[in-house]
Amino acid sequence: MPYMFPLHIERPATHFHWLKQLGVPVWRWDEMADSSCGIARDYRLHLLHLPCHQALTDDQMDWMTTALDKTLRHTSKGVQ
């Protein structure tokens, strides 16, 4: 079973920052995937890793998806 769910985001600096501020356990490859490859450079910051494993409860999933929805909607309205 996977332990992380990949999510490609539009505004990595803003989205990653707000998710971290909300306490969402989110990661990315910002230090590990430094490369001359264009796809790797894009994924390095734009690809978030969200928890996705059998130990997550329904309440945790609801909280995490609400935080993600709030972050993406808030920042998509031009608030950065």
Backbone as a printed PyTorch tensor [residue, N CA C, xyz], in Angstrom:
tensor([[[  0.8480,  -1.1730,   0.0000],
         [  0.0000,   0.0000,   0.0000],
         [  0.8960,   1.2400,   0.0000]],

        [[  0.5650,   2.2430,  -0.8160],
         [  1.3920,   3.4640,  -0.8520],
         [  1.3270,   4.1990,   0.4890]],

        [[  2.3790,   4.9250,   0.7780],
         [  2.3800,   5.7020,   2.0070],
         [  2.3200,   7.1950,   1.7280]],

        [[  2.4540,   7.5980,   0.4620],
         [  2.3890,   9.0040,   0.0850],
         [  1.5210,   9.1590,  -1.1660]],

        [[  0.7780,  10.2600,  -1.2160],
         [ -0.0320,  10.5880,  -2.3750],
         [  0.6000,  11.8080,  -3.0370]],

        [[  1.0320,  11.6920,  -4.2990],
         [  1.6480,  12.8380,  -4.9670],
         [  0.5920,  13.8250,  -5.4570]],

        [[  0.8890,  15.1030,  -5.3120],
         [ -0.0170,  16.1550,  -5.7700],
         [  0.8120,  17.2640,  -6.3930]],

        [[  0.5920,  17.5210,  -7.6840],
         [  1.3090,  18.5880,  -8.3860],
         [  0.5410,  19.8890,  -8.1630]],

        [[  1.2100,  20.8860,  -7.5850],
         [  0.5500,  22.1480,  -7.2500],
         [  1.0590,  23.2790,  -8.1280]],

        [[  0.2380,  24.3030,  -8.2730],
         [  0.5550,  25.4360,  -9.1400],
         [  1.5020,  26.4360,  -8.4830]],

        [[  1.2570,  26.7460,  -7.2240],
         [  2.0440,  27.7640,  -6.5170],
         [  2.7950,  27.1150,  -5.3450]],

        [[  3.9480,  26.5260,  -5.6160],
         [  4.6150,  25.7490,  -4.5750],
         [  5.0090,  26.5450,  -3.3370]],

        [[  5.5100,  27.7430,  -3.4940],
         [  5.9430,  28.5090,  -2.3160],
         [  4.7550,  28.8050,  -1.4040]],

        [[  3.6740,  29.2930,  -1.9740],
         [  2.4960,  29.6460,  -1.1970],
         [  1.7820,  28.4140,  -0.6600]],

        [[  1.5000,  27.4560,  -1.5140],
         [  0.7570,  26.2760,  -1.0870],
         [  1.5120,  25.4790,  -0.0270]],

        [[  2.7820,  25.2330,  -0.2640],
         [  3.5850,  24.4560,   0.6920],
         [  3.6420,  25.1810,   2.0350]],

        [[  3.8640,  26.4830,   1.9960],
         [  3.9420,  27.2810,   3.2290],
         [  2.6460,  27.1910,   4.0350]],

        [[  1.5240,  27.4110,   3.3760],
         [  0.2430,  27.4060,   4.1070],
         [ -0.1110,  26.0180,   4.6320]],

        [[  0.1600,  24.9900,   3.8770],
         [ -0.1110,  23.6340,   4.3670],
         [  0.7420,  23.3270,   5.5980]],

        [[  2.0030,  23.7410,   5.5700],
         [  2.8670,  23.5520,   6.7360],
         [  2.3400,  24.3560,   7.9270]],

        [[  1.8840,  25.5900,   7.6880],
         [  1.3400,  26.4240,   8.7620],
         [  0.0970,  25.7960,   9.3910]],

        [[ -0.6830,  25.1050,   8.5750],
         [ -1.8860,  24.4330,   9.0800],
         [ -1.5660,  23.1040,   9.7690]],

        [[ -0.3220,  22.6860,   9.7100],
         [  0.0890,  21.4560,  10.3700],
         [ -0.0600,  20.1960,   9.5430]],

        [[ -0.2870,  20.3510,   8.2450],
         [ -0.4210,  19.1850,   7.3720],
         [  0.9540,  18.5410,   7.2010]],

        [[  1.0700,  17.2390,   7.4390],
         [  2.3600,  16.5630,   7.2650],
         [  2.6430,  16.3470,   5.7800]],

        [[  3.2030,  17.3500,   5.1560],
         [  3.4410,  17.3450,   3.7130],
         [  4.9450,  17.4850,   3.4670]],

        [[  5.4290,  16.8030,   2.4240],
         [  6.8410,  16.8370,   2.0790],
         [  6.9870,  17.1190,   0.5950]],

        [[  8.2070,  17.4220,   0.2020],
         [  8.5680,  17.5410,  -1.2120],
         [ 10.0490,  17.2460,  -1.3550]],

        [[ 10.5330,  17.1940,  -2.5930],
         [ 11.9220,  16.8340,  -2.8750],
         [ 12.7960,  18.0610,  -3.0760]],

        [[ 12.5610,  19.1400,  -2.3520],
         [ 13.2680,  20.3910,  -2.6310],
         [ 14.7810,  20.3050,  -2.4950]],

        [[ 15.3040,  19.4720,  -1.6270],
         [ 16.7510,  19.3510,  -1.4940],
         [ 17.3070,  18.1300,  -2.2240]],

        [[ 16.4850,  17.1120,  -2.3910],
         [ 16.9820,  15.8490,  -2.9240],
         [ 17.0470,  15.8050,  -4.4490]],

        [[ 16.1670,  16.4570,  -5.1520],
         [ 16.0630,  16.2880,  -6.6040],
         [ 16.6480,  17.4630,  -7.3900]],

        [[ 17.7450,  18.0400,  -6.9220],
         [ 18.3960,  19.1210,  -7.6530],
         [ 19.0190,  18.5270,  -8.9150]],

        [[ 18.5460,  18.9520, -10.0740],
         [ 18.9430,  18.3150, -11.3290],
         [ 18.8900,  19.2980, -12.4810]],

        [[ 19.5600,  18.9730, -13.5620],
         [ 19.4790,  19.7770, -14.7800],
         [ 18.2800,  19.3690, -15.6360]],

        [[ 17.6190,  18.2760, -15.2770],
         [ 16.4420,  17.7980, -15.9950],
         [ 15.2430,  18.7010, -15.6770]],

        [[ 14.5720,  19.1850, -16.7030],
         [ 13.4340,  20.0860, -16.5150],
         [ 12.2960,  19.4780, -15.7070]],

        [[ 11.9880,  18.2250, -15.9500],
         [ 10.9100,  17.5600, -15.2170],
         [ 11.2880,  17.4160, -13.7440]],

        [[ 12.5220,  17.0170, -13.4810],
         [ 12.9840,  16.8830, -12.0930],
         [ 12.9580,  18.2330, -11.3840]],

        [[ 13.3640,  19.3000, -12.0850],
         [ 13.3200,  20.6400, -11.4770],
         [ 11.8880,  21.0330, -11.1390]],

        [[ 10.9520,  20.7260, -12.0170],
         [  9.5440,  21.0370, -11.7620],
         [  9.0270,  20.2380, -10.5700]],

        [[  9.2620,  18.9510, -10.5780],
         [  8.7800,  18.0820,  -9.4960],
         [  9.4280,  18.4270,  -8.1550]],

        [[ 10.6290,  18.9100,  -8.1920],
         [ 11.3720,  19.2300,  -6.9750],
         [ 10.5710,  20.1330,  -6.0470]],

        [[  9.8700,  21.1100,  -6.5880],
         [  9.1060,  22.0500,  -5.7720],
         [  7.5970,  21.9150,  -5.9380]],

        [[  7.1420,  21.5470,  -7.1190],
         [  5.7080,  21.5120,  -7.4020],
         [  5.0200,  20.2210,  -6.9790]],

        [[  5.7660,  19.1630,  -6.7420],
         [  5.1630,  17.8840,  -6.3880],
         [  5.1880,  17.7040,  -4.8740]],

        [[  4.0150,  17.7480,  -4.2750],
         [  3.8880,  17.5380,  -2.8370],
         [  3.6000,  16.0760,  -2.5580]],

        [[  3.9690,  15.6340,  -1.3830],
         [  3.7300,  14.2630,  -0.9570],
         [  2.8550,  14.3140,   0.2870]],

        [[  1.6320,  13.8360,   0.1410],
         [  0.6760,  13.8160,   1.2490],
         [  0.5940,  12.4120,   1.8170]],

        [[  0.3920,  12.2980,   3.1210],
         [  0.2800,  10.9670,   3.7200],
         [ -0.8870,  10.1810,   3.1150]],

        [[ -0.6520,   8.9300,   2.8540],
         [ -1.6720,   8.0550,   2.2890],
         [ -1.3330,   6.6290,   2.7060]],

        [[ -1.8360,   6.2120,   3.8440],
         [ -1.5290,   4.8800,   4.3390],
         [ -2.6830,   4.3410,   5.1660]],

        [[ -2.6560,   3.0700,   5.4440],
         [ -3.7630,   2.3810,   6.0940],
         [ -4.0060,   2.8310,   7.5330]],

        [[ -3.0590,   3.5040,   8.1600],
         [ -3.2350,   3.9370,   9.5480],
         [ -3.9850,   5.2690,   9.6700]],

        [[ -4.2090,   5.9630,   8.5460],
         [ -4.9490,   7.2250,   8.5980],
         [ -6.4210,   6.9500,   8.9270]],

        [[ -6.9480,   7.7310,   9.8630],
         [ -8.3600,   7.5890,  10.2120],
         [ -9.2090,   8.4420,   9.2810]],

        [[-10.5050,   8.2010,   9.2940],
         [-11.4150,   9.0260,   8.4990],
         [-11.3420,  10.4810,   8.9380]],

        [[-11.2560,  10.7220,  10.2500],
         [-11.1540,  12.0920,  10.7620],
         [ -9.8780,  12.7730,  10.2750]],

        [[ -8.7790,  12.0480,  10.2580],
         [ -7.5220,  12.6190,   9.7680],
         [ -7.6040,  12.9410,   8.2810]],

        [[ -8.2070,  12.0420,   7.5200],
         [ -8.3730,  12.2970,   6.0830],
         [ -9.2770,  13.4960,   5.8470]],

        [[-10.3730,  13.5950,   6.5870],
         [-11.2750,  14.7420,   6.4600],
         [-10.5520,  16.0440,   6.7940]],

        [[ -9.7950,  16.0360,   7.8860],
         [ -9.0570,  17.2340,   8.2930],
         [ -8.0460,  17.6320,   7.2170]],

        [[ -7.3070,  16.6450,   6.7090],
         [ -6.2750,  16.9280,   5.7220],
         [ -6.8770,  17.4400,   4.4070]],

        [[ -7.9530,  16.8270,   3.9430],
         [ -8.5590,  17.2780,   2.6840],
         [ -9.1950,  18.6570,   2.8570]],

        [[ -9.7350,  18.9470,   4.0320],
         [-10.2860,  20.2790,   4.3000],
         [ -9.1710,  21.3230,   4.2790]],

        [[ -8.0380,  21.0170,   4.9210],
         [ -6.9010,  21.9450,   4.9320],
         [ -6.3690,  22.1630,   3.5200]],

        [[ -6.2880,  21.1100,   2.7450],
         [ -5.8130,  21.2110,   1.3650],
         [ -6.7740,  22.0350,   0.5230]],

        [[ -8.0660,  21.7620,   0.6450],
         [ -9.0790,  22.5190,  -0.0910],
         [ -9.0280,  24.0020,   0.2840]],

        [[ -8.9350,  24.2810,   1.5590],
         [ -8.8770,  25.6630,   2.0420],
         [ -7.6440,  26.3740,   1.4770]],

        [[ -6.5210,  25.7100,   1.5030],
         [ -5.2740,  26.3010,   0.9950],
         [ -5.3480,  26.5700,  -0.4950]],

        [[ -5.7830,  25.5930,  -1.2740],
         [ -5.8240,  25.7620,  -2.7250],
         [ -6.8610,  26.7880,  -3.1490]],

        [[ -8.0020,  26.8260,  -2.5000],
         [ -9.0290,  27.8270,  -2.8360],
         [ -8.5760,  29.2260,  -2.4400]],

        [[ -7.9860,  29.3550,  -1.2650],
         [ -7.5350,  30.6510,  -0.7620],
         [ -6.4660,  31.2560,  -1.6730]],

        [[ -5.4840,  30.4660,  -2.0320],
         [ -4.3910,  30.9910,  -2.8290],
         [ -4.7570,  31.1170,  -4.3040]],

        [[ -5.7760,  30.3990,  -4.7620],
         [ -6.1640,  30.5310,  -6.1750],
         [ -6.9320,  31.8140,  -6.4260]],

        [[ -7.3580,  32.4890,  -5.3680],
         [ -8.0900,  33.7570,  -5.5170],
         [ -7.1380,  34.9420,  -5.5610]],

        [[ -5.8500,  34.6590,  -5.7210],
         [ -4.8810,  35.7460,  -5.8340],
         [ -4.2650,  36.1530,  -4.5180]],

        [[ -4.6690,  35.5300,  -3.4500],
         [ -4.0950,  35.8390,  -2.1430],
         [ -2.8080,  35.0630,  -2.0110]],

        [[ -1.6990,  35.7670,  -1.8850],
         [ -0.4130,  35.0780,  -1.7870],
         [  0.4160,  35.6760,  -0.7700]]])
